[in-house]
């Protein structure tokens, strides 16, 4: 993560906007094309989150093809305009300014929480763009503070709530410990998660905080040994140090069940871990590429992409569905593509069918889709299998 300050990002955004006329109506009018609908993107195609950015790019390309092959929406064909950001917030802002100065963009995909928080005031001021993206940050799930942004799934606090509801149903009164990275990402759901656990009658032990990417977790594992929780929920990590936690805990004879949130739930990251990862569970807002339940959109994806597609692909696909559906509703109503109109149209989405990528129809009542399901990793099959029904924590 870049260490560029928020003030520096805002200065960069302001300077570039003044130089290029970013989001200014007079400048954009010069190249507006009513025959197309441009979807912009700040994508992390390289860097620490390059694996996610590449998956999202594939999904965006595929959804554009799917829609354009059907004639587009409201007479407009879709076109993508995106660049690599390497997951650096200052680069994301620069890419946003460049793309929006060169294209008439009303729909955008952002690559990070830092970028979303930085650009949100400008989105609201200019009132031109609806933005989705990679972040599930709870802070973004605030329609008043972030009126032009949505989350393509549950926020991190809602993810905890889904896991906790599953735990409360599976073992009422269970003892739960949260293990989180010492980062904004890691701390995000601790307070609301603790409150939700207590409301469900669960016994919440101490919260264990580790440095991001820490290797030596022996001290923290001893804390688990003393507490002997029924469940541990990891958050703020992708993979490390989860295998080491689970390996040491099993060596100590703990029968704790380990769980994670979205970024730890792509089955491919566990394939080289083996038996240590067997039984690892977590929240997933989408079906996996290989799920066998009826899902016509998954069938389409598998025809287009015969090889396994990661969970980031599904997130990108859902983001595109919401962006395009919102624009479709605005255009079919004969309205102008403004940020307010796009967001209002998005919030009219009720009982929306994603073709099975999300297993139940959902409604966009706020900034998130508070729906998910618990999956469990099978080391023998090298895949995640569902162990719960779809859980809606917004109902």
Residue, then its C-alpha position, 0 to 999 in steps of 0.5 A: x500500500x502506498x504511503x502517499x497521504x490523503x492530502x497529497x491524493x486530494x492535491x493530485x486530484x485537484x491539480x489534474x482536474x483543473x488541468x484537464x477539466x475532469x468531470x466538467x460538463x463543457x469539456x466532456x460534451x466535446x466527445x460525448x457519444x450517445x451510441x456508446x456507454x463507457x465504463x471506466x476503471x482503475x484496475x490493479x493489474x500488477x502489484x500486491x493485488x494484481x491477481x484480483x485485478x486481472x480476474x476483474x479485467x476478464x469479467x469486465x471484458x466478458x460482460x461487455x461482450x455478453x451485453x454487446x452481443x445482445x445489442x447493448x442497452x437502450x441502443x448503446x454499446x458498452x466500451x471499457x476504458x481502464x488502466x493499471x494502478x498497481x494498487x497505488x492510491x495516487x496512481x488510481x487517482x491519476x488514472x481516474x482523472x485521465x480517463x474521465x477527461x478523455x471519455x464521457x464516463x458515468x460508470x466506474x470500477x475502483x481498485x481500493x478502499x483508499x481510492x474510494x474514500x479519496x474520490x468519493x467527495x468529487x463524485x458527489x460534487x460532480x454528480x456524474x458517476x456511479x462507482x463500484x469496486x474492489x472494496x468491502x469496507x464498512x465505512x463505504x456502506x453509508x449512502x449519506x457519506x458516500x452517495x455515489x458508491x456501492x459495494x458488490x456484496x456484503x461489507x466486512x461487518x456484514x460478512x462477520x454477521x453472516x459467519x456469526x449467524x452460521x455459528x450461532x445456528x451450528x453451536x449456540x453459545x459457542x466461544x469465538x475469537x477474532x484474529x485480525x491484522x493490525x491495519x485499517x482493513x483488519x480492524x474494520x469489523x471488530x467492533x460491530x462484529x463483537x456487538x453482533x456476536x453478543x446479540x446472538x448469544x455467543x461468547x466473545x473472547x479476546x481479539x488477537x491482533x497481528x502485524x500484517x504478513x507476520x510469520x511467527x505466530x507462536x505467541x498468538x497460538x498460545x493465546x488460542x490454546x489457553x482460550x480454547x475457542x470453538x471458532x476463530x474468525x480471521x480477517x485482514x489477511x489473504x493467506x499468510x499467516x493463516x496456514x501457520x496458525x492452523x498448523x500450530x493449533x492442530x499440533x496442540x490438539x485444538x479442535x477449533x474451527x477456523x473461518x475467514x472473509x472474502x479475500x481468504x476464500x479463493x480455493x486456489x490459494x489453499x491448493x498447495x497447503x494440503x491437509x492443514x487447510x482441510x475444513x477451513x471455512x468462510x463467507x462467500x457472496x458468490x458461487x464458485x466457478x465450479x459450483x454444480x447447482x443450476x446457474x445459467x450465468x455460470x454456464x455462460x462463463x464456463x463456456x467463455x472461460x474453460x479454465x477456473x476463474x477466481x472469486x475476483x472474477x465473480x466480484x467483477x461480474x457482479x459489479x458490472x451487472x449492477x453498473x449496467x443495470x442502473x444505467x439501463x434503468x436511467x436510460x429507459x426512463x428517459x433520464x439524464x445519466x447523473x450520479x443521483x439518477x444512477x444511484x436512485x435507479x440502483x436502489x430500485x433494484x429488487x429481487x434481482x437475478x444474477x443468473x445464479x452467481x449470487x444464489x438468491x435474488x437480492x435488493x439494493x436498498x443501501x450501498x451493499x448486498x448483505x447476502x452470502x453463504x458459508x463454504x468449507x475447503x476440501x483438501x481432497x477435492x481442492x475446492x470449496x463446498x457450501x455448508x450453509x444456506x444463503x444468509x441475508x443479514x439485511x432482511 
